[in-house]
Amino acid sequence: MNGPLADGLAAIRAELDLPREFSDEVMAEAQAAAAKPVEGERVELPFITIDPPGARDLDQAMHLAETDDGFRVSYAIADPGYFVDPGGALDREAHARGATLYLPDAKIPLYPPVLSEGAGSLLPGEWRPAVLWTIDLDRAGEPVHRSVARRVVRSVGQHTYDDVPEDVAPLLRAIGLLRLDIERARGGVRLPRAEQEVVPSDGGWTVRYRVPGEFEEYNAQISLLCGMVAASLMLDAGVGLLRTQPDPKPQAFERLRLAARALGVEWPQDESYPEFVRRLDPAVPAHAAIVHEASRIGFGAGYTAFDGEEPELQTHWAVAAPYAHATAPLRRLQDRYVSDCCLGVPDRAALPALPATMAAASRRAGAVDRAVVDLLEAVVLHGREGERFDAVVIDEGVIQLRDPAVRAKVPGVPVPGSEVVVRLERADPATRSVTFTP
């Protein structure tokens, strides 16, 4: 990779002071850990992984089965705790990083690849240490029994959302649909927002809108189920680390209702916010503007550590239940500690500092994502100055191009929900900025 994109990515790394190569001390410790023999009780289930194409840091492997009373979800989560020496160089570096960062040219991993993409990853055909969740569901999809234990597992296949095996797909769909119904009934929020995504294109890169597909949604429900069960287990034990989010202020919903009325989008008084946003279609201009406005309602998500006394805030507003991040320990530091809490071996000394550590990691990841998208927008549009593009006004002075997937501020455009044509005046990769006029 060279040219404006490479220069821009180098500038982002420098501006945000992103982590660089792992030190010799960390690498030596990681290589020694990766050579550690894998010992423990083996589970002979044919697990599979389902991840985006090309993924190597595989955190989760699943096996689904129908039972006389419902379903059994066997969910194996990678166990970096098997390899990491608490307080060692590898552990200290993981705390400094907090989470894996993703850029178009490379990712900046939480752990060295010898662990995150090697000895710790649930790669097919390899026996790996794992935290195995066994969750029995009734016919309605509600959990009726749970257990968690350290085990050794082996995946028999690595799959993507587009090639889920024929023997797995019906069960994953059945469980996913049941869990989506349960989410709807409890008031969970599912915002149908088309996210900007950086993807390879014709030997280069571009930005596009992405809406999760069917099996991505069902797979996410399995992860969400595990996170909710983990939260319940920790609350019962009186020690743990929750992912929490406060309820929005009533004024936020009042503003959204006014915006819906102004855009001519019907929102009956007796229809809840979660039900309202579920039926929005981002392809409809007025709905796209509402979705953009709705995305501002849920904010303030963070981590809450507790030990002894129950935390004042226990729930996650968008999930509409107690919830924990538990299923991505190769890419997110705190998930390792959630596993230990659920296994009954909490690191009480480490828990209080983790919310601040993860908040810093989240801010850095958000800054990276914003900077990368801004850069790609400018690179993709550079050289197309003077061209006109179809767009939708999604906020006051903010437009969203239909293609490529670019959002920009444009003073003087009509009210949100309007369809407009804009002219590209300037696209500058060096400043990661684009300028349009109506």
N, C-alpha and C positions, 0 to 999 in steps of 0.2 A: 504494500500500500504506500503510495506516495502522492505528492501534489498537495492541493489545499486541504484535503481531508486528513492526510497524515499530519500536516502542520497544525491543523486545528485540534486534532486529538492530543498532540504533544502539548499544545498550549493549555488544554483542559487539564491534563495531568499536572502541569506545573502550577496553574492557577489554584487548583483545588488541593494541591499538595497530596496527591494520591499515593498510596503505598507502592513501593517499588519491589525489586527482587527480594526474596527471603534471604536473610543473613546465612552465612556458613553454619553458624551455631544452630539455627532453626532447621536448616536442611539436614544437617547431620542427625539431629534428634528425630526428624520426621522419617528419614531413611532407616534408622535403627528401629523405630516403631513399626514401620511397614514390614519389616522382616520378622516381626514377632509372630510365632505360630498361632494359628486361629484354633482356640480350644473352647469347648463348651458343648452343651447338649444340642445335637443337630435335629432339625425339623425337616422331614422329608415331604414337604408340600411343593407342588410345582408353581412357585411364585413367578410372576412376571412384573416387569416395570413398564410404565407408560409415561413418556416424557417427550418434549420437543425433539425434532430430528437432530442428531449429532450430539446429544447430551452425553456427558461422561461422568458427571458428578451426580450419581443416581442415589437419591435419598430414600426412596420408597419402593417397596415391592409388595404386591398384593396377591392374595388367593381368595376367591369368592366361592361359596358353596351354598346350596339350598339345603335346609334342614327340615325335619318334620314340622317344626313350629315357625319357620321363617328362613332366616339367612345367617350365615356365619362369615364375618369379614376377618380375615387374617392379614394383618397389615404390619409388615416388617419395616422398621425405620433404621437407617444406618446408625452405627454406634461409634462415633469418633472418640467417645470416652474410653473405649477399649484401648486406644492407642496413645492418648494424651496424658502426660504426666502433670498433674496439677501443680502449678507454680513454676514449671519448667519453661524453657525458652519458647517452645512451640505454643504452650498455653498463653504465655505473655503476649506473643505476637498475635494470636487469635483475638485476645481482648483488645489489642490496639486497633485491629481491623474491624471487628464486629460483624461484618457480613461480606459476602462476595459482591464485587462490583462488575458490571457488564458494560463493555464498550464494543464498537463494531469490529475493531481489529483484534481484540483479546479481552479476556476477563482477568480481573485481579482477585484471585481466590482467597477465601478465608484461611484455608489450610494448603500447604504445598500439594501440587498435583499427585505426587507419589502416594498421598493419602486420599485426597478428595476425588481423584479420578483413578485411583489405583486400589490400594489395600483396603480403604474404607468404603469404596463405592460398591453398590449392589449390582455389579456387572454380571452378565449371564455366564453360567457355567462355573462360577467361583463360590466357594464357601466363604461366607462373610459374617462377622459378628453383627448382631442386630438387636434392637429392642422390639420384641414381637408383641403387638396388640392383638388380642382375640376378642372380638366384639360380636355377641349374638344379638340379632334383631328379630323382633316378632314380625308377623305378616304385614303389619302396618309400617315397618321400618324403624320402630322405636327400639333403642337398646334395652335389653333385659338382663344381660350379663356381660361383664368385662373382666379381662385379666391382662396383665402385662409382665413380661419376664425377659431377661437376657437370654438369647438363644443364638444359634448359628444356622443361617439359612442359605439357600442357593436359588438364584433366579434361573429359569429355563429359557427366558426370552426377553429381549429388549424391544419394546414396541413404541409407536407414536400414536397420537390421537386418531390418525387416519388408518391404522392397520391393527386395531384391537382384534385379537384372535376371535374366531367365530364361536368358540366354546366359552369365551369370557363375556363377549359383548351383550348377550341377553341378560345375564345376571347383573352386569354393571349398569345396564339401562334400567332394569327393574328396581334395583336399589337406589340408583340416582334419582329416578322419578319419585319414588317414595320419599326420599330425603328432601327433594325440592318441594313436595306437597307439605311436609312437616315444616320446612323453612317458611313457607307462605303462611301456614296456620299460626306460627308463633310471631309473625310480623317481621321476619328477616328482610333486609333490604337487598334487592338485586337490581342494580342500576344498569340499563342496557346501553352503556356508553361505548362508542367506537373509539378504541384507544389508538394513539399514534404508535407505530412500531417501526424500528429500523431493520431493514432486511436487505440481503444481497440482491442485485439486479444487473444482469448483463455485464458481469465482470466488475461491477461497482456496487453502489449502495443506493437505496432510496427509502422514502418513508411512505407508509401506507396505513390505512385504517384496518383494525382487526377486531372482529367480534368473535368470542369464543365459540367453538363448535360443540356439537352434541356431546361427544365423549369427554371433551375437556371440562364441560360443566359437570358431568357425572363423576369424573375423577376428582374434581375439586370438592364435591360433596363427601367423598370418602375421607379426604384430608380434613374437611371441616368437622365431620363426625368424630374423628380421632381427637382433634383439638378440643371439642366440647367435652368428650369423655375424660380427657386429660385434666381439664379445668375442674370437672366434678370430683375427680379423684383427689386432686390437690386440696380443694376446699374441704373435702371430708377429712383429709389428713392434717389440715391446719397449717400447711407450709407449701409455698410454691411461688410461681411467677405467672400471672395472667396477662393476656392481651386485653386491654380495656379501652372503652370509648364512652365519654359522657353523652347524655341525651342532648340533642340540639335545643336551643332556645325556641320558644313558640313563635317568636318574630320571624325566624327563618322560614317556617312553613307558611306564615302569613304572606311573606314576600313572594314565595313560590306560587301561592294561590293567585296573587295579583298578577304575576307574570303570565300564568296560564290563561287567566281571563283576558289579558291584553292580547295574547296570541291566538285567542279563539279556540283554545284547547279545553274541552269540557273536563271538569274535575268535580263530580258531585260531592256535596257536603258529607254524605255518609260513607264515602270511599276513603280508605286509609291511604297515607302517603306510600307505604310499600306497594299496595295494589295499584295505585295510580302510576308509579314509575315503571312497574313491570309491563304495563301495556303500551308504553311509549316506543316509537319506532324511530331510531336516529336517522333513517333515510328520509323521513318527512321533515322539511325545513323547520316548521314550528316546533315539532317534537325535539329536534336537535338542539334548539335553543333552550327548551325546558330541561333537557338532560344536562346541558352545560350548567345551567343555574342550579339544578338539583345536586350536582356533584359538590357544591359548596356547603351543603347542609351538614354532612357528616365530617367532623374534624376532631382534632384533639386525641386521636388514638395514641396509646402509649403502653408501657408495661408497668404492672403493679406487683411488687414483691411483698410477701407477707409471711409471717412466722409467729404462730401463736394466736394473735388476734385476727379475726376476719377483716379483710380490707373493706373500707367504706364503699369503694366502687368495685363491684365484682363482675359486672357485665360489660359486654361490648354492644353498643347501641345498634350497629348495622347487622350484627349477627343475631341480636335479640336474645342473648343467653350468655352465661359465663363461657369463656373461650380462652384457649392458650395456643400459641405457636409451638407446635410439637413435631412437625413432620419434615423439616428441612435442616437438620443439624450439620450437614456438610457445607451449607451455604449461609447459615445464620447461627451465631454463637449461642444465643440464649436457649435454643432448642435442646442443646446437650444437657443443660441444667434442668429443663422441664422433664426430660427422660429420667434423670436421677431422682427428682422429686417423686415422680410417679412410681418409681421402683422402690421407694422407701429409703433412699440413701441421699437425702438432699445435702448440698454443700451450703450450709447455713451461713458460712462466713462470706461466700461470694454473692449470695442473692441480693443484698441491699444495693450493691453498686451496679447491678446489671441494667436496671431501667435507664440510668444515665448513659451507660455504655452503648446501649442499643438505640437510644434517642440520637446520639451523635452519629452512629452508623447510618441511621435512617435519613438524617439530614444530608449526610455526604452522598448517599445513594440517590436521593432526590435531586441534589444539585448536579450530579453526573448525568442523570437521565435528561434533565432540562437542557443542559449544555449540549449534550450529544444531539438531541432532536433539533435544537436551534442551529447547530452546525450543519447537520444533514439537510435541513430545509434550505439553508443558504447555498450549499454545494449543489444540490439538485436543481435549484432555480438559477444559479449563476450562468450567465450567457443567454438567458431567455428574457432579458429586459425588453420591455415594449410589448410583450405578449399579453393577451387578455385571458382571464380564467373565470369560469363559473364558480360561484361561492355562495355560502349561506351565512347570514349574520346570526351569530350565536350569542352575542352579548352586546352591550352598548359599545360600539366602536371596535368590535372583534369579529373577524370573519373566519370561515373554515372553507378552504378550497375543496372541491369535490375530488380533484386529482391534479397533482399529487397531494398527499395528506399533510397539508400545511395550514397552520392557524397563525393569524397575525392581527395586529391592531391597525385599524384603518379609520381615521377620523372622518366623519361626514357620511358614513353609510346609514341606510335607513334603520328602522326599528328591528330588534331581534326577531328572527323568523322569516325575514325577507330574503328573497333570492336576488343576487346581484351579480354584476360582472365587474371585475377589478383588473387594473393594469399594473403589471410589475414594473416598478421604477428602478429598483436597485436590489441586488442580492450579493452580499459581501461576506464570504466565508471567514475573513480575518476578524471581523467583529461579530460574527454569528448573527447577522441581522438581515431582514428583508423588509422592503418598503413597497406598499401598494397604494394606489389611488383609486377611488370609485370610477 
